[in-house]
């Protein structure tokens, strides 16, 4: 969904949508501490570093480097220790709420649902196997092996009390992709929903191709494509309208925008939702051929209490309070930006630690990253009401396949 969206707010073919009430979302008051700026030595080290190279934008196979979700795994796992204690003490029944805009083939969303729920029913390898069946595509052993290696590790012997409920919403506007996703078996996937909707800055209708033989990332715009090809009008909401309808109460733990440059348009229509979002991630296309919107996006999110990082391969480059023009343009590539609300002290501390360790260890080799992940001396302070609880997570042990998958295994 990286092609530009053009929303028709006055479509003649379909009557205008009634405005969805946004008042359902009550105000969520959170502490909004100021951002911490980089020190002079940190900025000096940052400016000397090379970043956004191939290693930061292309997933490497093999070697000792874990996949790019490793620090997110630790971020969630540490908190789940606290939530489990709260459940045992009868303080609350923990639930994770998440919105993924741009579901695509669904594998990343399934993997994230696996992380939040700690439930093996969410298996990206099995999910992709059924996708191949639904589309009559030839199974790809290499892709299946990659998904096996990158899936979030979940122990086989987890009790039900070790799992977490989720309220997970995956949004995919393309009719052909949604139809494929909708056919996939979802038995046991409680709380996981897929919506055939589009999100934009304004409410209306948007035309999407009925069927594409590719992802459509090279299309200049869907509206141009639809002038000479069969398309379908899809209901288009703002992020605030969607959230008020499907997650009207509580904090939203994670918000992912996998829609290329359209992410900024969705953010503009989601101010109230951002006010109750803990972690945000969106895609950004960096090019030296055009003026980047990234500085204004980062500053706007800063005023809302978010600290943002440019995400590399197992590396985080802090932007809020550490801005350099190198972040605006470097090479033509699509990368991710991760933003955490500063009221989330434990998550902010972990992301800052990743940044600081990277600055202190310019070589950034595999051993350094493993040392960081498995350092049990690192503890987090998670504030619950007026009390503080220290939670240290054991070393992360990643599952290793005994042998490569063959076509017979799949």
C-alpha positions in Angstrom: 0.0 0.0 0.0 2.9 2.3 -0.6 1.3 3.8 -3.7 -0.3 7.2 -3.0 -3.9 7.3 -1.9 -6.4 9.7 -3.2 -9.6 9.8 -1.2 -12.8 10.7 -3.0 -15.0 12.4 -0.4 -17.9 13.1 -2.8 -18.2 9.8 -4.7 -21.3 9.7 -6.9 -21.5 5.9 -7.0 -22.0 5.4 -3.2 -23.9 7.6 -0.8 -21.7 9.6 1.7 -20.9 7.8 4.9 -22.4 9.0 8.1 -19.8 10.6 10.3 -18.6 8.1 13.0 -18.6 9.6 16.4 -15.1 10.2 17.9 -16.4 11.2 21.3 -16.4 7.6 22.3 -12.7 7.9 23.0 -12.4 9.4 26.4 -9.3 11.6 27.1 -6.3 9.7 28.3 -4.2 11.8 30.6 -0.5 10.9 30.6 2.6 12.4 31.9 4.4 14.2 29.0 8.0 14.7 30.2 10.4 16.6 27.9 12.7 14.8 25.6 16.3 14.2 26.6 18.7 15.7 24.1 21.9 14.0 23.1 25.1 15.1 24.7 27.9 16.8 22.7 29.9 13.6 22.7 26.9 11.5 21.6 26.3 13.9 18.7 29.9 13.8 17.7 29.9 10.0 17.7 26.6 9.9 15.9 27.8 12.2 13.1 30.9 10.0 12.6 28.9 6.8 12.2 27.8 5.3 8.9 24.1 4.4 8.9 21.3 3.4 6.6 23.7 1.1 4.7 22.7 -2.3 3.2 23.0 -3.9 6.7 20.3 -1.5 8.0 17.7 -2.0 5.2 18.1 -5.6 4.0 17.6 -8.6 6.2 20.7 -10.8 6.3 20.5 -14.5 6.5 22.7 -16.6 8.7 25.4 -15.4 11.1 25.1 -14.6 14.7 22.9 -11.5 14.4 19.3 -12.1 15.6 16.5 -10.6 13.5 15.4 -7.0 14.0 12.6 -7.9 16.5 15.0 -8.9 19.2 14.9 -5.7 21.2 11.1 -5.5 20.8 10.9 -9.0 22.2 12.8 -8.0 25.3 10.7 -4.9 25.6 7.4 -6.9 25.7 8.8 -9.9 27.6 10.0 -7.7 30.5 6.6 -6.1 30.8 4.8 -9.4 30.6 6.5 -10.4 33.8 4.9 -7.5 35.5 1.5 -8.1 33.9 1.6 -11.7 35.0 2.3 -10.7 38.6 -0.7 -8.3 38.4 -2.9 -11.1 37.2 -1.8 -13.4 40.0 -2.4 -10.6 42.5 -5.9 -10.1 41.1 -5.1 -6.5 40.2 -6.1 -6.8 36.5 -6.7 -9.1 33.6 -4.0 -8.0 31.2 -4.9 -7.5 27.5 -2.7 -6.1 24.7 -4.3 -3.9 22.1 -2.7 -3.4 18.7 -3.6 -1.9 15.3 -1.7 -2.8 12.1 -2.5 -0.6 9.1 -1.4 -2.3 5.8 -1.8 -6.0 6.7 -0.2 -7.2 3.4 0.1 -11.0 3.6 -0.4 -10.9 7.3 2.8 -12.7 8.4 4.3 -9.7 10.3 1.0 -9.1 12.1 0.7 -12.8 13.0 4.2 -12.8 14.4 3.5 -9.6 16.5 0.3 -11.2 17.7 2.4 -14.2 18.8 4.7 -11.9 20.7 1.9 -10.1 22.5 -0.2 -13.2 23.3 2.6 -15.7 23.9 0.3 -18.1 22.0 1.7 -20.6 19.6 -1.5 -20.6 17.6 -0.2 -17.5 15.9 2.5 -19.1 13.7 3.8 -17.2 10.6 5.0 -20.3 9.0 1.7 -22.1 9.2 -0.1 -18.9 8.2 2.1 -18.6 5.0 1.6 -22.3 4.2 -2.2 -21.7 4.0 -1.6 -18.5 2.0 0.2 -20.6 -0.6 -2.7 -23.1 -0.6 -5.3 -20.3 -1.0 -3.6 -18.7 -3.9 -2.4 -21.9 -5.6 1.1 -20.7 -5.5 4.0 -23.1 -5.4 5.4 -23.4 -1.9 8.7 -21.7 -1.3 10.9 -23.7 1.1 13.4 -20.9 1.5 10.7 -18.4 2.5 9.2 -21.0 4.9 12.6 -21.5 6.5 13.1 -17.7 6.9 9.7 -17.4 8.6 10.6 -20.3 10.9 13.9 -18.7 11.9 12.3 -15.2 12.5 9.2 -16.3 14.4 9.0 -15.1 18.0 10.2 -17.9 20.3 7.4 -19.3 22.5 8.1 -22.2 24.8 6.1 -25.4 24.2 5.1 -25.8 27.8 3.4 -22.5 28.4 0.3 -22.7 30.6 -2.8 -20.7 29.8 -2.0 -18.5 32.7 1.3 -17.5 30.9 -0.6 -16.3 27.8 -2.3 -13.0 27.3 -5.5 -11.9 25.6 -5.2 -9.6 22.6 -7.5 -7.1 20.9 -5.7 -7.1 17.5 -6.9 -5.3 14.4 -5.2 -5.8 11.0 -6.4 -3.4 8.2 -6.0 -4.3 4.6 -7.8 -2.2 1.9 -6.8 -4.1 -1.2 -9.8 -6.4 -2.1 -7.6 -9.2 -3.5 -5.3 -9.4 -0.5 -8.2 -9.1 2.0 -10.0 -12.0 0.3 -6.9 -14.2 0.6 -6.4 -13.2 4.2 -10.0 -13.9 5.0 -9.8 -17.4 3.7 -6.9 -18.3 6.0 -7.9 -20.5 9.0 -8.2 -18.5 12.2 -9.4 -21.2 14.6 -8.2 -20.4 18.1 -7.0 -16.9 17.1 -9.2 -15.1 19.7 -9.1 -11.4 19.4 -7.5 -11.3 15.9 -9.6 -9.4 13.3 -9.0 -8.4 9.7 -10.8 -5.4 8.2 -11.3 -4.5 4.5 -10.9 -0.8 5.1 -8.6 2.1 4.2 -7.3 4.8 6.5 -6.5 8.3 5.5 -6.5 11.9 6.7 -10.2 12.3 5.8 -13.3 10.1 5.7 -14.5 9.0 2.2 -14.0 6.3 -0.4 -10.8 5.2 -2.1 -10.4 3.1 -5.3 -8.2 0.0 -5.0 -7.4 -2.5 -7.8 -9.5 -5.6 -7.8 -6.5 -7.8 -8.4 -2.8 -7.2 -8.9 -0.1 -9.8 -9.8 2.4 -7.9 -7.6 2.5 -5.7 -4.5 1.8 -2.6 -6.5 4.7 -0.7 -5.0 5.9 0.5 -8.3 2.5 2.1 -9.2 2.6 6.0 -9.3 -0.9 5.9 -7.7 -3.9 3.6 -7.5 -6.1 6.4 -9.0 -4.0 6.5 -12.1 -4.0 2.7 -12.4 -7.8 2.6 -11.9 -8.5 4.8 -14.9 -7.8 1.8 -17.2 -8.2 -1.2 -14.9 -11.0 -2.7 -12.8 -11.1 -1.3 -9.3 -13.4 -1.3 -6.3 -14.3 1.6 -3.9 -13.3 0.9 -0.4 -14.6 2.6 2.7 -12.0 5.0 4.1 -11.9 6.2 7.7 -9.6 8.3 9.8 -7.5 6.5 12.4 -9.5 8.3 15.1 -12.8 7.0 13.6 -11.5 3.5 13.4 -10.1 3.4 16.9 -13.3 5.0 18.4 -15.3 2.2 16.8 -13.2 -0.8 17.5 -10.9 0.1 20.5 -13.0 2.8 22.2 -11.3 2.5 25.6 -7.9 2.0 27.1 -4.3 2.5 25.9 -3.3 1.1 22.5 -0.1 -0.8 23.1 1.3 -0.8 19.5 0.3 1.0 16.3 2.0 -0.1 13.1 1.6 1.8 9.8 3.0 -0.4 7.0 1.8 1.9 4.2 4.9 3.8 3.0 4.6 7.5 2.6 0.9 7.4 3.3 1.7 7.0 7.0 1.8 10.7 7.6 -1.7 11.2 6.2 -3.0 8.5 8.6 -1.2 10.2 11.5 -2.8 13.5 10.7 -6.2 11.9 11.1 -5.3 10.1 14.3 -4.4 12.8 16.9 -6.8 11.4 19.6 -5.6 7.9 19.0 -1.9 8.9 19.3 -2.8 10.5 22.7 -3.4 7.0 24.0 -0.8 5.0 22.0 2.3 3.6 23.7 4.5 2.6 20.8 4.2 3.7 17.1 6.1 2.5 14.1 5.8 3.8 10.5 7.6 3.5 7.3 9.5 6.3 5.7 11.0 6.6 2.3 14.3 8.5 2.4 15.4 10.2 -0.9 17.7 13.1 -1.6 15.5 14.0 -4.6 12.7 15.5 -2.6 12.1 17.4 0.6 11.6 15.0 3.5 8.6 15.3 5.8 10.5 13.4 8.5 11.7 16.5 10.5 8.2 17.9 10.8 6.7 14.4 11.6 9.3 13.8 14.4 8.8 17.3 15.8 5.0 16.9 15.9 5.3 13.6 17.6 7.8 15.2 20.1 5.1 17.7 21.1 2.8 14.8 21.7 5.3 13.1 24.0 7.0 10.7 21.7 10.7 10.0 21.2 11.5 8.6 17.8 14.3 6.5 16.5 15.4 5.6 12.9 15.5 1.8 12.9 18.4 0.0 11.3 19.4 -3.7 11.4 19.5 -4.3 15.1 20.4 -0.6 15.6 18.4 2.5 16.7 19.4 6.0 15.7 17.8 8.5 18.1 16.2 11.4 16.3 14.3 13.3 18.9 16.7 15.6 20.7 19.5 14.3 18.5 18.5 15.5 15.0 21.0 15.6 12.2 20.2 16.4 8.5 21.6 12.9 7.7 18.3 11.6 8.9 16.4 13.5 6.1 18.3 12.0 3.2 21.0 9.5 2.7 20.1 7.0 0.1 16.9 6.0 -1.7 15.5 3.4 0.6 12.5 2.5 2.7 13.2 2.3 6.4 11.1 2.2 9.6 10.8 4.8 12.4 9.9 3.6 15.9 8.5 6.1 18.5 7.8 5.4 22.1 5.7 7.7 24.4 8.0 9.1 27.1 5.5 8.1 29.9 6.5 4.5 29.1 9.7 4.7 31.1 10.7 1.0 30.8 10.3 0.9 27.0 12.0 4.3 26.6 14.9 3.1 28.8 15.4 0.0 26.7 15.4 1.9 23.4 17.8 4.5 24.7 20.1 1.6 25.9 20.1 0.2 22.4 21.1 3.6 21.0 23.7 4.2 23.7 25.3 0.8 23.4 25.5 1.4 19.6 27.2 4.7 20.2 29.7 3.2 22.7 30.5 0.3 20.4 31.0 1.6 16.8 31.9 -1.8 15.5 28.4 -3.1 16.3 29.3 -6.7 15.7 27.2 -9.7 16.5 28.9 -10.4 19.9 28.2 -6.9 21.0 24.5 -7.3 20.2 24.3 -10.7 21.9 26.0 -9.3 25.0 23.3 -6.5 25.2 20.4 -8.9 24.7 21.6 -11.4 27.2 22.9 -9.0 29.9 20.8 -10.0 32.9 22.3 -7.1 34.9 20.0 -4.8 32.9 16.8 -4.3 34.9 13.8 -2.1 34.3 11.7 -0.1 36.7 8.1 -0.5 35.7 5.8 1.9 37.6 2.3 0.6 38.5 0.1 3.1 40.2 2.3 4.4 43.1 4.6 1.5 43.4 7.7 0.4 41.4 8.6 -3.2 40.6 12.0 -4.3 39.3 11.7 -6.9 36.5 14.8 -8.6 35.0 14.2 -10.9 32.1 16.5 -14.0 31.6 18.7 -14.3 28.6 16.8 -14.6 25.3 17.4 -18.0 23.8 16.4 -18.2 20.2 15.1 -21.4 18.7 17.4 -23.0 16.1 16.1 -25.4 13.5 17.7 -28.8 13.7 17.9 -28.9 9.9 16.8 -26.9 6.9 13.2 -27.3 5.9 12.6 -29.4 2.8 9.6 -29.3 0.5 8.4 -32.5 2.2 8.5 -30.8 5.6 6.2 -28.1 4.3 
